[in-house]
Amino acid sequence: MVVTGSAAEAKGRPAGALYAASKASVRSLVRTLALDSAVLDRRIRINAVTPGLIETPMTSHKDPAVNAAPGMVSGCGRCPRAC
């Protein structure tokens, strides 16, 4: 099982409390499910993928300095873009 979280759960941002809280809940749920699966010997792997910021129309208005912050850029030196 793979669940999509967000890097936002580990790093606070202005006006992002609800989003960060929901993503922190996802991480906690994944950890709990993984432990339950291990204890019950269900042999189910449970992981979370937590990408950073993806450039989309919703995030295009954000401050460019935020988009270039450490951990927010890919190996090519920019924020990844959605297709």
Secondary structure as UniProt FT lines:
FT   STRAND          2..4
FT   HELIX           7..9
FT   TURN            14..15
FT   HELIX           17..39
FT   TURN            40..41
FT   STRAND          47..49
FT   TURN            57..61
FT   HELIX           64..67
FT   TURN            70..71
FT   TURN            75..76
//
